[in-house]
């Protein structure tokens, strides 16, 4: 046995700087040493591609390509480096001094992962490296074929907007909105109208649950950039339910209600009206700035309540708020959910006293549908499928028929 001294394994190279002369980027050297210690190296442009084919390159996490305006004429070589690194799973960071915006845009478009200006902002390189080390997000599951939009954008409609606003928690506003939209979508068999359901309860919207629809990331992306939205983008953000009803679900994550403003909501409503005959909007219970936008765009605004004190107080508050701002309170149609039956004389008198005390008209009385309502919601089917003879379903159907006839008569008169 020989008695030689064991040599320590060399430190694997985890990153490289690439430049014409790294000494021109002394701040980059300092940051690389602070992040990686001795586990990094430096390469010139002419030797990078050969190194990337060597076994030593297998441990690389990223390369930092340091450029200035003298490198602008060598974009083909730099792009080849980025492409080769990307093919081997190595991230590319562009560290640029006095490089034009057009050049940076081209490099990022050709596969560079990050850009940092030089001189380097404090801790910026460390933050970028940390971000690059995060695992890649799991790709969203593709939308099932049966839920993909079945309609194309036409832009030739002038739809009628019916918002639904619950005046208290648990009043059944979403149940009402979902089933009203579904009944409108099936009001005619030979020539069914185009119907859209918008779930604008951005935080706790449950329309997707009630129809067993997946929630799509494209909805949040569209809400964050409505300025770039056109009719085609809007239609692609929708999901189809049984080839009849098209639904914009609430985002998959809870988002602030002020994520969108009046202009954003105005654009969404305009796109919906341009492509559908009827637009049912499930509103959040909270009043926000864009509630006014929806109210002004609406033809009838349904306010769903129950025969209890909390609903009565909230109805009175809503009335005062709208009248104080000189908003069209007359558009509101108050609907009592779980209303007393015809034989309940005491309940009927309570509705009358409620109407008189608040000085408002109770336009719609929705009967209690019983346990079937919760069961239909849990199974993700509308009431017409779960229980066609349910009294609540029958009342919503009558209302849908009335709304359809009124809209049809107005269209003919126009």
Protein Blocks (a to p, Z undefined) as FASTA:
>chain_A
ZZddddddddddfbdcddfblmlmmmlmmmmmmmnommcccddfklmmmmmmpmklmmpm
bdcddddfklmmmmmmmmmmmmmmmmnopacddddehiafklmmmmmmnopabdcddddd
ehklmmmmmmmmpccddddddddfklgcfbdceklaccdddddddfbghklmmmmmmmmm
mmmmmmpfklccddddddfblklgcklmmnopacdfklmmmmmmmmlpcfklmmmmpcce
ehlaccddddfbdcdfklpcfklmmmmmmmmmmmcfbdcddddfbdcfklmmmmmmpmbd
cddddddfklmmmmmmmmmmmmmnopafklpccddehiacfklmmlmmmmmmmmmmnopa
cfbdcddebjmlmmmmmnopafklmommlmklmmmmmmmmmmmmmmmmmmmmZZ
